């Protein structure tokens, strides 16, 4: 089973090289790496030459970028990977095994920071995701191409596109929750304050649940 690993980027020069170096082993195994740039002005594109199978250009917007990558992907399984997230060893084998159990899934997540609160936060994120069947982009969503297309791809909204896709995919199957962890950057938590970020994210999810538009949530988030 082959994978298309789709990476939306916007001004990720500081992260993209280390990520793509890690992904070269998957290219050697016949998997595809696609980078979709949303208009970076920090030379991100210069760093990815010869390290990806396809480099695509898009208007900014993570959902739009991932959909463009999916349209150009060749493999039967799509893997949506953030530029600040690292896959565990043998992720392709783990996904191969998971796809025998369902049509889509995600990994458990580990936050890169050392603060003890990060261990609690990541544990709660993983537990909540398995309980609700809702995955976030930080957990690296993977999905059969056919199911992704039947679900209508990512809704091209500014925020919560991962949650909306998860809701749609749940009609096909519950997500397979891979216990092995991806490591995602805790930079946003460290920059804005751990407790403050937790409370903000809880608030945004609650507002979204009660019907507040993605555009309004985006302005509050950023």
KETOR-127108 format. One record per residue: residue number from 1; x negated, y negated, z negated of N, C-alpha, C in turn. Coordinates in steps of 0.1 Angstrom, whole numbers. Atoms other than C-alpha are relative to their C-alpha. Layout:
# KETOR-127108
R   num   neast   nnorth     nup   caeast   canorth    caup   ceast   cnorth     cup
R   NUM       X        Y       Z        X         Y       Z       X        Y       Z
...
***
This chain:
# KETOR-127108
R   num   neast   nnorth     nup   caeast   canorth    caup   ceast   cnorth     cup
R     1      -8       12       0        0         0       0      -9      -12       0
R     2       8       12      -1      -14       -34      11       7      -12      -7
R     3      -5       12       6      -10       -67      -7      -3      -12       8
R     4       4       14      -5       -8      -103       5       0       -9     -13
R     5       2        9      12      -21      -125     -24       1      -14       5
R     6      -4       14      -5       -6      -160     -19      -3      -10     -11
R     7       5       10      10      -23      -189     -37       4      -14       4
R     8      -3       15      -3       -6      -224     -37     -11       -8      -7
R     9      10        9       7      -32      -251     -44       2      -14       3
R    10       0       14      -1      -33      -288     -49     -11       -6      -9
R    11      11        6       8      -66      -304     -60      -5       10     -11
R    12       4      -11       9      -79      -271     -75     -15        3       3
R    13      14       -3      -3     -116      -275     -65      -8        6     -12
R    14       7       -5      11     -126      -268    -100       3       15      -4
R    15      -4      -14       3     -109      -234    -101      -1       10      11
R    16      -2       -9     -12     -106      -220     -66     -12        9       3
R    17      11       -8      -4     -141      -208     -61      -2       12      -9
R    18       2      -11       9     -143      -186     -92      12       10       3
R    19     -11       -9      -2     -108      -172     -84      -3        8      13
R    20       2       -7     -13     -117      -164     -47     -11       10      -1
R    21      11       -9       1     -149      -148     -57       5       13      -6
R    22      -6      -12       6     -129      -124     -79       8        8      10
R    23     -10       -6      -9     -105      -117     -51      -7        7      12
R    24       7       -6     -11     -132      -106     -26       1       15       0
R    25       0      -15       1     -131       -70     -39      13        5       6
R    26     -13       -4      -6      -94       -69     -29       0       -1      15
R    27       1        1     -15     -102       -81       6      -8       12       5
R    28       8      -12      -4     -128       -53       8       9       12       0
R    29      -9      -12       0     -100       -29       0      11       -1      10
R    30     -10        1     -11      -79       -42      29      12       -9      -3
R    31     -11        9       3      -57       -66      11      -3      -14       5
R    32       1       13      -6      -50      -101      23       1      -12     -10
R    33      -1       12       9      -57      -135       6       3      -12       8
R    34      -5       11      -7      -38      -165      17       0      -12      -9
R    35       0       12       8      -45      -200       4       9      -11       7
R    36      -9       10      -6      -18      -227      10      -2      -13      -7
R    37       3       13       6      -29      -262       4      11      -10       2
R    38     -11       10      -1       -4      -289      -4      -5      -14       2
R    39       5       14      -2      -26      -319       6     -10       -4     -10
R    40      11        3      10      -56      -318     -17      -9      -11       5
R    41       9       10      -4      -79      -348     -17     -13        1      -8
R    42      12       -2       8     -107      -332     -38      -9       11       7
R    43       8      -10      -7     -123      -310     -11       3       15      -3
R    44      -4      -14       3     -104      -279     -22      -2        9      12
R    45       0       -8     -12     -102      -267      14     -15        3       4
R    46      14       -3      -4     -140      -270      19      -5       12      -8
R    47       5      -11       8     -145      -245      -9       5       14       4
R    48      -7      -13      -2     -122      -218       4      -4        6      14
R    49       4       -5     -13     -137      -214      39      -8       13      -1
R    50       7      -13       0     -148      -178      46       3        8     -13
R    51      -3       -8      12     -133      -167      12      15        4       0
R    52     -14       -4      -1      -97      -163      24       3        4      14
R    53      -4       -5     -13      -80      -145      53       7      -11       8
R    54      -8       11      -6      -57      -175      60      -1      -12      -9
R    55      -1       12       7      -58      -211      50      11       -8       7
R    56     -12        7      -6      -25      -229      56       2      -13      -7
R    57      -2       13       4      -15      -265      52      15       -2      -2
R    58     -14        3       2       18      -276      37       2      -13      -7
R    59      -3       11       9       36      -305      22      -1        5     -15
R    60       2       -5      14       31      -305     -16      14        5      -6
R    61     -12       -6       6       55      -284     -36      -3       15      -1
R    62       5      -14       2       46      -250     -51      10       10       7
R    63      -9       -9      -6       78      -233     -39      -1        0      15
R    64       2        1     -14       74      -246      -4     -13        7       5
R    65      12       -6      -4       38      -236      -3       0       15      -1
R    66       0      -14       1       44      -201     -15       9        6      11
R    67      -9       -6     -11       73      -196      10      -8       -1      14
R    68       8        0     -12       50      -207      38     -10       11       1
R    69       9      -11       0       24      -183      27       7       14       2
R    70      -7      -13      -2       50      -155      25       4        2      15
R    71      -4       -1     -14       61      -163      61     -11        5       8
R    72      12       -3      -7       26      -158      73      -7       13      -4
R    73       6      -12       6       18      -127      52       3       12       8
R    74      -1      -12      -8       12       -94      68       4       13      -8
R    75      -2      -12       8       15       -69      39      15        1      -5
R    76     -13       -4       4       46       -52      25       3       -5     -14
R    77      -2        5      13       41       -65     -10      -7      -14      -2
R    78       5       13       1       37      -102     -18      -4       -3     -15
R    79       5        3      14       17      -114     -49      -2      -15      -1
R    80       0       15       1       21      -150     -60      -9       -4     -12
R    81      10        2      10      -10      -161     -79      -4      -15      -1
R    82       4       14       2      -17      -195     -94     -15       -2       0
R    83      15        2      -1      -52      -210     -89      -7        0     -13
R    84       7       -1      13      -59      -211    -126       3       13      -8
R    85      -3      -13       6      -50      -175    -132      -9       11       6
R    86       9      -10      -4      -73      -145    -131       7       14      -1
R    87      -6      -14       1      -61      -109    -123      -9        9      -8
R    88       8      -10       7      -72       -80    -144      -7        9      10
R    89       7      -10      -8      -95       -53    -130      11       10       6
R    90      -8      -10      -7      -78       -29    -105      15       -4       0
R    91     -14        5      -1      -47       -51    -102       7        6      11
R    92      -7       -6     -11      -39       -36     -69       5       14      -3
R    93      -5      -13       5      -37        -1     -84      12       -1      -9
R    94     -11        2      10      -15       -14    -112      13       -4       7
R    95     -11        4      -8        8       -31     -87       6       12       8
R    96      -4      -11      -8        9         0     -65       8       10      -9
R    97      -7       -9       9       20        21     -95      14       -6      -4
R    98     -12        7       4       46        -5    -106      10        0      11
R    99     -10        1     -11       62        -7     -71       7       14       2
R   100      -7      -13       0       70        30     -75      12        0     -10
R   101     -10        0      10       93        20    -104      10      -11       2
R   102     -10       11      -3      111       -11     -90      -5       -8      12
R   103       3        8     -12      111       -37     -63      -8      -13      -3
R   104       8       11       3       93       -64     -82      -4        1     -14
R   105       5        0      14       75       -72    -114      -9      -11      -3
R   106       9       11       5       50       -93    -133     -10        7     -10
R   107      10       -5      10       20       -89    -156       3       -7     -14
R   108       1        7      12       17       -97    -193     -10      -11       2
R   109       9       12      -1       -2      -130    -198      -8       -2     -12
R   110       9        4      11      -31      -140    -219      -5      -14       3
R   111       4       14      -1      -38      -177    -225     -15       -1      -3
R   112      15        1       1      -75      -187    -221      -5       -6     -13
R   113       5        7      12      -77      -209    -253      -2        9     -12
R   114       3       -8      12      -91      -196    -286       8       -3     -12
R   115      -8        3      12      -67      -212    -310      10       11      -3
R   116      -8      -11       4      -47      -187    -330      14       -2       5
R   117     -14        2      -5      -14      -203    -318       2        5      14
R   118      -2       -5     -13      -21      -192    -283       3       15       0
R   119      -3      -14       1      -20      -156    -294      15        2      -3
R   120     -14        0       2       15      -162    -308       8       -4      12
R   121      -8        5     -12       27      -181    -278       0       10      11
R   122       0      -10     -11       15      -155    -253       8       13      -3
R   123      -8      -11       5       31      -127    -274      14       -2       2
R   124     -14        4      -1       64      -145    -274       4       -1      15
R   125      -3        1     -15       62      -152    -236       2       13       6
R   126      -1      -13      -6       56      -116    -228      12        8      -5
R   127     -12       -7       6       83      -103    -252      12       -6       6
R   128     -13        6      -5      109      -128    -240       2        4      15
R   129      -1       -4     -14      101      -120    -203       6       14       2
R   130      -5      -14      -1      106       -83    -208      15        2      -4
R   131     -14       -1       6      138       -88    -228      10       -6      10
R   132      -9        8      -9      154      -113    -203      -1        4      14
R   133       2       -3     -14      140      -100    -171      -3      -12       9
R   134       4       12      -7      128      -135    -162     -15       -1      -1
R   135      15        1       0       92      -140    -151      -3      -14       3
R   136       5       13      -3       72      -172    -149     -12        2      10
R   137      11       -1      -9       46      -180    -123     -14        4      -6
R   138      12       -3       7       18      -177    -148      -2       15      -2
R   139       1      -15       2       26      -140    -151      -3        8      13
R   140       3       -6     -13       19      -134    -114      11        9       5
R   141     -11       -8      -5       51      -123     -98      -4        7      13
R   142       2       -8     -12       48       -95     -72      13        6       4
R   143     -14       -5      -5       77       -83     -50      -2        6      14
R   144      -1       -5     -13       85       -62     -20       5      -11      10
R   145      -3       10     -10       87       -84      11      15        0       3
R   146     -14       -1      -3      122       -71      19       9       -6     -10
R   147      -8        5      11      136       -79     -15      -2      -15      -1
R   148       3       15       0      119      -114     -14       9       -7      10
R   149      -7        7     -11      135      -122      19      15        1      -3
R   150     -14       -1       2      169      -108       9       5       -9     -12
R   151      -3       10      11      167      -130     -23       0      -14       5
R   152       0       13      -5      163      -160      -1     -13       -8      -3
R   153      13        6       3      126      -167     -10       1       -9     -12
R   154       0        9      11      117      -193     -36       9      -12       4
R   155      -7       13      -2      143      -221     -39     -10      -12       0
R   156      10       11      -1      124      -252     -28       4      -12      -9
R   157      -3       10      10      130      -271     -60     -13       -4      -7
R   158      12        5       5      104      -291     -79      -5        8     -13
R   159       4       -7      13      104      -270    -111      10       12      -2
R   160      -8      -11       3      118      -237    -123       3       10      12
R   161      -2       -9     -11      115      -220     -89      -2       15      -3
R   162       2      -14       4      101      -189    -106      11        6      -7
R   163     -11       -5       7      130      -186    -129      12        3       9
R   164     -11       -2      -9      155      -190    -101      -2       13       9
R   165       3      -12      -8      137      -163     -80       3       12      -9
R   166      -2      -11       9      137      -140    -110      15        4      -2
R   167     -15       -2       1      175      -144    -114       5        7      12
R   168      -5       -6     -12      180      -135     -78      -5       15       1
R   169       5      -13      -1      157      -105     -79       5       10     -10
R   170      -6       -9      10      174       -91    -110      12        8       6
R   171     -12       -7      -6      203       -82     -87      -5       13       7
R   172       6      -11      -7      179       -57     -70      -5       10     -10
R   173       6       -9      11      161       -43    -101      -5       -9     -11
R   174       7        8      11      148       -54    -134     -15        0       3
R   175      15        1      -3      111       -65    -132      -7       12      -8
R   176      10       -9       6       84       -39    -139     -10       -9      -8
R   177       8        8       8       65       -54    -168     -14        7      -3
R   178      13       -6       2       28       -45    -165      -6       -5     -13
R   179       6        4      13       12       -45    -199     -14       -6       1
R   180      14        6      -2      -23       -53    -186       2      -15       2
R   181      -2       15       0      -28       -90    -189      -8       -7      10
R   182       8       10      -7      -37      -117    -165      -4      -11      -9
R   183       5       11       8      -56      -146    -179       3      -13       7
R   184      -3       13      -6      -42      -181    -173      -5      -11      -8
R   185       6       11       7      -56      -214    -182       9       -6     -10
R   186      -8        7      11      -44      -231    -214      -3      -15       1
R   187       4       14      -1      -56      -265    -201      12      -10      -3
R   188     -11        9       2      -21      -281    -201       4       -1     -15
R   189      -4        0      14      -15      -270    -237     -11       -8      -8
R   190      11        7       7      -49      -283    -248       0      -15       2
R   191       0       15      -4      -45      -316    -230      11       -7      -7
R   192     -11        7       5      -11      -324    -242       4        3     -14
R   193      -3       -4      14      -11      -307    -276       8       13       0
R   194      -7      -13      -1        0      -271    -283      14       -1      -4
R   195     -14        1       5       31      -278    -304       8       -9       9
R   196      -7        9      -9       41      -307    -282       4        7      13
R   197      -3       -6     -12       39      -286    -251      10       11      -1
R   198     -10      -10       3       58      -257    -266      14       -6      -1
R   199     -14        6       2       87      -280    -277       5       -6      14
R   200      -4        5     -13       87      -297    -242       5       11       9
R   201      -5      -11      -9       90      -264    -224      13        6      -5
R   202     -12       -4       5      117      -252    -247      12       -9       4
R   203     -10       10      -4      136      -284    -241       4        1      15
R   204      -2        0     -15      132      -282    -203       8       13       3
R   205      -8      -12      -3      145      -246    -203      14       -1      -4
R   206     -14        2       5      175      -255    -224       8       -9       9
R   207      -7       10      -9      183      -285    -202       4        7      13
R   208      -3       -7     -13      180      -263    -171      11       10      -2
R   209     -11       -9       3      203      -237    -187      13       -7       1
R   210     -12        7       0      229      -264    -191       2       -9      12
R   211      -3        6     -13      226      -276    -155      -7      -12       4
R   212       7       12      -4      202      -305    -155      -8        3      12
R   213       6       -3     -12      187      -308    -121     -15        1      -1
R   214      15       -2       0      151      -297    -113      -7      -13       2
R   215       7       13      -2      142      -332    -101      -1       -8     -13
R   216       0        7      13      151      -347    -135     -10        7      -9
R   217       9       -8       9      132      -319    -153     -15       -3       4
R   218      13        2      -5      102      -325    -131      -6      -13      -5
R   219       4       13       5      100      -361    -141      -3        0     -15
R   220       3       -1      14      101      -352    -177     -12        8      -3
R   221      11       -9       1       75      -325    -173     -13       -7       3
R   222      12        6      -4       50      -346    -155      -1      -15      -4
***
